[in-house]
């Protein structure tokens, strides 16, 4: 009798535990999952007129993207420039794609660990024309790991990244898949348009090299062959130069440069269905420094050493001619 009673009691206790477990699964876990937002922010990109990025180490030198009459500029302090062609759209894409994968922390005590304090994080504010906030985010720590992928990376591995973010006026910290933190860890010049030379090689007909003394020459296309005066240019060497020459970017921007002398070197690109592209080059502060400027991006000057951008643009006449004995 006592044994039967004990077995029945154990059965009831077991049933109670199963019920409690089911309630935990059906109620508590969905409630925890509900704390994860499907998206951190949502807004109409067409209403955005300003993006302000406060870099982690340069909070007092924010990078500002401003839209006026449908055209975006990027500026830092008094320097105003054209942004990279897709920079603004890429910022919108990064912000709107932020989908929390996990809840990493729920209070301020963990902010420093995830580099999300005011001094450690990068802050991004997006506003409309009335200066109303559309998004206000803090971007913090980035971590990565190698993931086995039979289709990618060296040895079948690629890299998976997690960025930790929070909304500025909320305590929760979220893990976001992707390279959000590195994307926003750029300096001002990295956001700027550095276009130097762009053209379709099939449109090219003439390049005029204007050099000091008597070293100027023209590289001219005649009946599908490249000529320098009456001499035929080396076809493979010229083709390689033109292939590299069709798309060049500057690197080191020289702000506040104002030429006070005529350019020491000049170059003109001409062709069919092609607006002339003019390149000017000035001597710099040292014998190994040159300052270059292109009509495609006339407000920007680039500093170059002799073996840098300068060497890619200003070739000697002999570099296009076939070497004797070959």
C-alpha positions as a printed NumPy array, in Angstrom:
array([[  0.   ,   0.   ,   0.   ],
       [  2.761,   2.425,   0.949],
       [  4.758,   1.378,  -2.093],
       [  1.784,   2.096,  -4.385],
       [  1.345,   5.463,  -2.75 ],
       [  5.028,   6.308,  -3.236],
       [  4.922,   5.343,  -6.912],
       [  1.821,   7.463,  -7.491],
       [  3.455,  10.42 ,  -5.742],
       [  6.559,  10.079,  -7.887],
       [  4.393,   9.941, -10.998],
       [  2.643,  13.172, -10.019],
       [  5.971,  14.864,  -9.292],
       [  7.369,  13.754, -12.653],
       [  4.266,  15.038, -14.441],
       [  4.621,  18.341, -12.613],
       [  8.243,  18.681, -13.701],
       [  7.308,  17.976, -17.329],
       [  4.566,  20.611, -17.132],
       [  6.997,  23.127, -15.649],
       [  9.527,  22.393, -18.392],
       [  6.893,  22.866, -21.097],
       [  5.805,  26.155, -19.565],
       [  9.421,  27.317, -19.567],
       [  9.833,  26.435, -23.23 ],
       [  6.485,  27.894, -24.285],
       [  6.549,  31.064, -22.207],
       [  9.986,  32.036, -20.941],
       [ 12.124,  31.299, -23.996],
       [  9.827,  33.103, -26.483],
       [  9.811,  36.035, -24.082],
       [ 13.617,  36.111, -24.088],
       [ 13.714,  35.895, -27.866],
       [ 11.211,  38.714, -28.091],
       [ 13.821,  41.061, -26.623],
       [ 15.804,  40.796, -29.867],
       [ 14.767,  43.445, -32.342],
       [ 14.218,  42.308, -35.922],
       [ 16.069,  45.475, -36.982],
       [ 17.848,  48.122, -34.96 ],
       [ 16.616,  51.069, -37.021],
       [ 14.31 ,  51.795, -39.93 ],
       [ 13.945,  55.044, -41.848],
       [ 13.393,  56.426, -45.337],
       [ 16.803,  57.145, -46.843],
       [ 15.28 ,  59.8  , -49.113],
       [ 14.44 ,  61.887, -46.041],
       [ 18.02 ,  61.834, -44.751],
       [ 19.989,  65.031, -45.325],
       [ 22.869,  64.655, -42.87 ],
       [ 25.085,  61.852, -41.571],
       [ 27.511,  62.588, -38.746],
       [ 30.209,  60.086, -37.818],
       [ 32.095,  60.713, -34.576],
       [ 35.267,  58.602, -34.899],
       [ 36.359,  56.652, -31.87 ],
       [ 39.609,  58.553, -31.338],
       [ 38.598,  61.88 , -32.884],
       [ 35.274,  62.765, -31.302],
       [ 36.059,  66.457, -31.713],
       [ 36.598,  66.016, -35.479],
       [ 33.392,  64.471, -36.801],
       [ 32.993,  63.506, -40.44 ],
       [ 29.797,  65.026, -41.847],
       [ 27.931,  64.058, -44.992],
       [ 25.497,  66.803, -46.013],
       [ 22.939,  66.776, -48.81 ],
       [ 22.088,  70.043, -50.545],
       [ 19.881,  70.156, -53.633],
       [ 20.193,  66.407, -54.036],
       [ 24.015,  66.423, -53.958],
       [ 26.096,  65.   , -51.122],
       [ 29.35 ,  66.454, -49.827],
       [ 31.627,  65.192, -47.069],
       [ 33.485,  67.511, -44.749],
       [ 35.668,  67.657, -41.689],
       [ 36.21 ,  71.057, -40.179],
       [ 36.709,  73.563, -42.978],
       [ 37.626,  70.962, -45.607],
       [ 34.716,  70.122, -47.909],
       [ 35.   ,  67.433, -50.573],
       [ 33.021,  65.126, -52.83 ],
       [ 32.48 ,  61.702, -51.222],
       [ 33.315,  58.395, -52.844],
       [ 30.653,  57.549, -55.397],
       [ 28.817,  54.91 , -53.344],
       [ 29.843,  56.022, -49.847],
       [ 26.485,  57.396, -48.692],
       [ 24.494,  54.456, -50.052],
       [ 26.914,  52.036, -48.418],
       [ 26.401,  53.784, -45.068],
       [ 22.623,  53.462, -45.425],
       [ 22.965,  49.809, -46.425],
       [ 25.151,  49.029, -43.413],
       [ 22.859,  50.769, -40.925],
       [ 19.571,  49.413, -42.274],
       [ 20.92 ,  45.863, -42.483],
       [ 21.786,  45.727, -38.776],
       [ 19.869,  42.714, -37.511],
       [ 20.712,  41.603, -33.95 ],
       [ 21.857,  37.984, -33.748],
       [ 22.169,  37.896, -29.98 ],
       [ 21.688,  40.   , -26.884],
       [ 25.226,  40.418, -25.524],
       [ 24.404,  42.597, -22.486],
       [ 21.435,  44.306, -20.859],
       [ 23.049,  47.037, -18.74 ],
       [ 25.783,  49.682, -18.71 ],
       [ 28.19 ,  47.557, -16.679],
       [ 29.175,  45.679, -19.858],
       [ 29.58 ,  48.699, -22.145],
       [ 33.328,  49.021, -21.583],
       [ 33.874,  45.326, -22.298],
       [ 32.191,  45.781, -25.711],
       [ 33.854,  49.179, -26.33 ],
       [ 30.499,  50.958, -26.292],
       [ 31.154,  53.764, -23.847],
       [ 31.124,  57.336, -25.162],
       [ 34.931,  57.41 , -25.299],
       [ 35.447,  53.985, -26.911],
       [ 32.667,  53.732, -29.479],
       [ 32.116,  55.282, -32.882],
       [ 28.827,  57.172, -32.959],
       [ 26.673,  57.555, -36.091],
       [ 23.806,  60.025, -36.281],
       [ 21.474,  60.299, -39.271],
       [ 19.13 ,  63.304, -39.445],
       [ 16.49 ,  64.779, -41.736],
       [ 16.222,  68.366, -42.967],
       [ 14.589,  69.428, -39.685],
       [ 17.511,  67.921, -37.742],
       [ 15.252,  65.187, -36.403],
       [ 17.147,  62.014, -35.55 ],
       [ 16.395,  59.099, -37.855],
       [ 19.078,  56.892, -36.311],
       [ 21.572,  57.237, -33.459],
       [ 23.936,  54.313, -33.046],
       [ 27.06 ,  53.386, -31.126],
       [ 29.458,  51.008, -32.883],
       [ 31.898,  49.146, -30.663],
       [ 34.075,  46.062, -30.506],
       [ 34.699,  43.781, -33.457],
       [ 35.54 ,  40.084, -33.188],
       [ 36.103,  37.474, -35.837],
       [ 36.65 ,  33.77 , -36.278],
       [ 37.489,  31.412, -39.083],
       [ 34.593,  29.372, -40.364],
       [ 34.872,  26.214, -42.398],
       [ 33.486,  26.933, -45.846],
       [ 34.13 ,  24.55 , -48.766],
       [ 33.555,  27.398, -51.231],
       [ 35.601,  30.221, -49.757],
       [ 38.915,  31.284, -48.353],
       [ 42.322,  29.712, -48.195],
       [ 42.187,  26.025, -47.33 ],
       [ 38.379,  26.067, -47.287],
       [ 38.163,  28.705, -44.556],
       [ 36.762,  32.205, -44.546],
       [ 36.288,  34.82 , -41.857],
       [ 33.075,  35.528, -39.98 ],
       [ 32.854,  38.818, -38.12 ],
       [ 30.663,  40.072, -35.291],
       [ 30.272,  43.752, -34.43 ],
       [ 28.771,  44.914, -31.139],
       [ 26.377,  47.851, -31.25 ],
       [ 23.742,  49.629, -29.227],
       [ 21.204,  52.347, -29.741],
       [ 22.516,  55.55 , -28.179],
       [ 19.612,  56.014, -25.762],
       [ 19.259,  52.332, -24.795],
       [ 21.292,  50.057, -22.506],
       [ 21.134,  46.787, -24.464],
       [ 24.17 ,  45.558, -26.425],
       [ 23.597,  43.471, -29.55 ],
       [ 25.87 ,  41.264, -31.599],
       [ 25.563,  41.962, -35.333],
       [ 26.903,  39.651, -38.033],
       [ 29.274,  41.399, -40.403],
       [ 32.085,  43.924, -40.574],
       [ 30.146,  46.961, -39.36 ],
       [ 32.852,  48.174, -36.949],
       [ 35.722,  48.089, -39.488],
       [ 33.486,  49.746, -42.1  ],
       [ 32.974,  52.808, -39.905],
       [ 36.584,  52.901, -38.662],
       [ 37.739,  55.051, -41.581],
       [ 39.444,  58.391, -41.479],
       [ 38.151,  61.432, -43.338],
       [ 40.267,  60.927, -46.461],
       [ 39.044,  57.346, -46.819],
       [ 35.509,  58.666, -47.407],
       [ 36.563,  61.162, -50.095],
       [ 36.399,  60.8  , -53.85 ],
       [ 39.958,  60.142, -55.06 ],
       [ 39.143,  59.77 , -58.74 ],
       [ 42.119,  60.832, -60.816],
       [ 41.791,  59.332, -64.289],
       [ 38.846,  57.406, -65.771],
       [ 38.151,  56.623, -69.422],
       [ 37.276,  53.792, -71.797],
       [ 40.444,  52.56 , -73.477],
       [ 38.595,  51.954, -76.761],
       [ 37.812,  55.706, -76.952],
       [ 41.411,  56.81 , -76.497],
       [ 43.115,  58.415, -79.531],
       [ 45.866,  60.673, -78.216],
       [ 47.92 ,  61.371, -75.11 ],
       [ 50.013,  64.55 , -75.084],
       [ 52.954,  64.612, -72.669],
       [ 54.232,  68.146, -72.045],
       [ 57.599,  68.083, -70.303],
       [ 60.373,  70.583, -69.521],
       [ 62.975,  71.378, -72.184],
       [ 62.568,  69.414, -75.429],
       [ 61.27 ,  66.119, -74.006],
       [ 57.56 ,  66.549, -74.848],
       [ 55.881,  64.032, -77.175],
       [ 52.499,  62.698, -78.34 ],
       [ 51.306,  59.105, -78.264],
       [ 48.822,  58.895, -81.165],
       [ 46.621,  56.072, -82.404],
       [ 46.741,  55.683, -86.204],
       [ 44.998,  52.804, -87.973],
       [ 44.884,  50.738, -84.763],
       [ 48.63 ,  51.239, -84.157],
       [ 50.194,  53.559, -81.593],
       [ 52.761,  56.   , -82.938],
       [ 55.236,  58.517, -81.514],
       [ 55.946,  60.804, -84.422],
       [ 57.007,  58.514, -87.254],
       [ 58.01 ,  55.684, -84.932],
       [ 55.738,  52.807, -84.063],
       [ 55.315,  52.301, -80.339],
       [ 55.907,  48.909, -78.777],
       [ 52.446,  47.323, -78.923],
       [ 52.596,  45.146, -75.789],
       [ 54.227,  47.779, -73.592],
       [ 51.823,  50.499, -74.75 ],
       [ 48.797,  48.223, -74.306],
       [ 49.905,  47.439, -70.735],
       [ 50.352,  51.122, -69.924],
       [ 46.926,  52.071, -71.306],
       [ 45.21 ,  49.193, -69.503],
       [ 46.59 ,  50.417, -66.153],
       [ 46.085,  54.057, -67.09 ],
       [ 42.315,  53.875, -67.719],
       [ 41.479,  53.884, -64.004],
       [ 43.76 ,  55.655, -61.55 ],
       [ 43.031,  57.018, -58.087],
       [ 45.077,  59.427, -56.03 ],
       [ 46.198,  58.421, -52.555],
       [ 47.692,  61.146, -50.366],
       [ 45.512,  64.256, -50.562],
       [ 47.289,  67.594, -50.225],
       [ 44.681,  69.962, -48.745],
       [ 45.118,  73.737, -48.911],
       [ 47.649,  73.507, -51.739],
       [ 47.534,  76.562, -53.99 ],
       [ 49.84 ,  76.517, -57.025],
       [ 51.769,  79.749, -57.434],
       [ 53.769,  78.65 , -60.497],
       [ 52.994,  77.076, -63.842],
       [ 52.904,  73.263, -63.821],
       [ 56.238,  71.57 , -64.503],
       [ 54.542,  68.656, -66.283],
       [ 51.217,  68.369, -68.103],
       [ 49.269,  65.65 , -69.813],
       [ 46.158,  65.727, -72.   ],
       [ 43.964,  62.71 , -72.815],
       [ 41.803,  62.971, -75.941],
       [ 39.556,  60.564, -77.788],
       [ 36.226,  59.739, -79.357],
       [ 33.154,  60.217, -77.113],
       [ 35.558,  61.461, -74.475],
       [ 35.809,  64.826, -72.777],
       [ 39.42 ,  65.912, -72.634],
       [ 41.154,  65.054, -69.373],
       [ 43.92 ,  67.41 , -68.296],
       [ 46.519,  66.53 , -65.696],
       [ 48.842,  69.108, -64.157],
       [ 51.861,  68.417, -62.008],
       [ 53.739,  70.878, -59.795],
       [ 57.025,  70.45 , -58.003],
       [ 56.659,  69.986, -54.255],
       [ 58.623,  71.084, -51.23 ],
       [ 61.399,  68.572, -51.869],
       [ 63.116,  67.148, -54.954],
       [ 61.175,  63.898, -54.488],
       [ 57.707,  65.422, -54.095],
       [ 55.195,  66.239, -56.798],
       [ 51.681,  67.64 , -56.522],
       [ 49.214,  66.361, -59.129],
       [ 45.755,  67.555, -60.131],
       [ 43.208,  66.219, -62.632],
       [ 40.354,  67.995, -64.408],
       [ 38.118,  65.078, -63.385],
       [ 38.46 ,  66.11 , -59.739],
       [ 39.712,  69.701, -60.006],
       [ 39.379,  70.665, -56.339],
       [ 41.658,  67.892, -55.083],
       [ 45.457,  67.828, -55.199],
       [ 47.518,  64.699, -54.549],
       [ 51.034,  64.435, -53.203],
       [ 53.268,  61.84 , -54.827],
       [ 56.855,  60.727, -54.637],
       [ 58.736,  60.24 , -57.885],
       [ 58.05 ,  56.496, -57.895],
       [ 54.352,  56.86 , -56.972],
       [ 51.411,  58.285, -58.913],
       [ 53.809,  60.588, -60.758],
       [ 55.642,  57.597, -62.272],
       [ 52.355,  55.967, -63.312],
       [ 51.312,  59.039, -65.276],
       [ 54.384,  60.766, -66.653],
       [ 56.241,  58.188, -68.717],
       [ 59.305,  58.883, -70.819],
       [ 59.178,  58.621, -74.608],
       [ 61.631,  55.71 , -74.537],
       [ 59.311,  53.667, -72.31 ],
       [ 56.92 ,  53.316, -75.292],
       [ 59.549,  52.362, -77.864],
       [ 60.753,  48.854, -78.485],
       [ 64.214,  48.287, -77.098],
       [ 66.911,  47.572, -79.663],
       [ 67.769,  43.921, -80.027],
       [ 64.306,  42.776, -78.976]])
